Amino acid sequence: MTQNWDDFLIPYEQAVSELKIKLKGIRKQFRDQGEASPIEFVTGRVKPKQSIITKSKIRGITQENIEREMQDIAGLRIMCQFVDDIYTVVKLINQRNDMRVIQERDYIANKKESGYRSYHLIIEYPVQSVSGEKKILAEIQIRTLAMNFWATIEHSLNYKYQGDFPDEIKQRLKNASEAAHSLDEEMSQIREEIQEAQHLFSHGKGQAIDEYYQQFVKEEP
């Protein structure tokens, strides 16, 4: 690598910052129109230098090929309330002209053997700088909150066991994955009721809070 790591990571940091704003903008547009947003919230990060070096060694990626072969240096995660929302978000991203989807992996319809569920997009995103345009790769993971809870726990355990899970832990993780999946299915069955309740709460919470506190405030004589 002819440049230092700080310079190398700058466009990735810019991409994550811009993509977070754009993806949150989708959520805002839905809510401004009084509609339920398929996006609950968005997070993002740039993979640290040491993680890049470690992963490149494990996968046999030379430093000269890191930009082309490591697709998740820039990573975004989109959380959704319902499984159907995930596919809505995938469609919305595919329709955009400011980024190009180059790869899709549906780990919801085709869950991993471990029980992992999520939808992954690899996009090509153009970053504008004083030196000109630079197209970089970024990964967008789209999950429900239940999927993310499971994946976060599995990731922590994977760090502890380095992928070599005891059989009991492996089975319990699979059981937990199915429980999370059942939760998503149950919530989807009452989606309309949930969204109606959330709509009423978000529009009436100011009045509701005032009425609540009035119970404890005595009127002046």
C-alpha positions, 0 to 999 in steps of 0.5 A: 500500500503506497499510502498510509492507513489514515489516508486510505480510510478517509473515503470510507469514513466519508461514505459511511457518514454520507450513507447514514444521512441518506438512509436516515433521510428515507425514514424521515420522508416516510414519517413526514408523509405520515406513513410508517417507515420501513427503517427503524434506525441506522448505524454505521462504522469503518472497520479498524486498521487492525481488523482489516489487516487480520482479515486480509491475512486470514483470507489471503488478500494482499494489501494491493487488492484490499479495496477490491476484495474486502467489501465490508471496510465501510459497513452500514446496518439498517434495523427494521421492525418487520421482516417485510420491511427488510425487502421494502428497504432492499427495493428502495436501495436498488432503485436509487441512482446514487449507489449501485447494488453489485451483490445481494445475499438473502440469509433470511430465505436462506439462513446460515447453518448457525441460525444467522438471518440477515439481508446483505447488500454490497454496494458501489458508492461514489465518494467525491473529494478534491482529488476527484471521484473514488468508487468504494465498496460498502456492505449494508446489513438489513435486519429486524431487531430480533435478528440483530439481538441474536447476531450480536450475542452470536458475535460475542460468543464467536469472539470467545470461542473463536468459532469453535462452539461447544455443542451445547452452545451451538444447539442453544444458539440454533434454538434461540434463532428459531425463537427470534424467527417465531417472534418476528412471525408473530409480530408480523401477524399483528403488524397493522395493530402495532403500527396503528398504536405507534401512530396514535402514540407518536401523535398523541403522546404530548396530550397523554403526558399532560393528562397523566401529570394532571392526576398529580397536580391539584388545582389552585383554589 
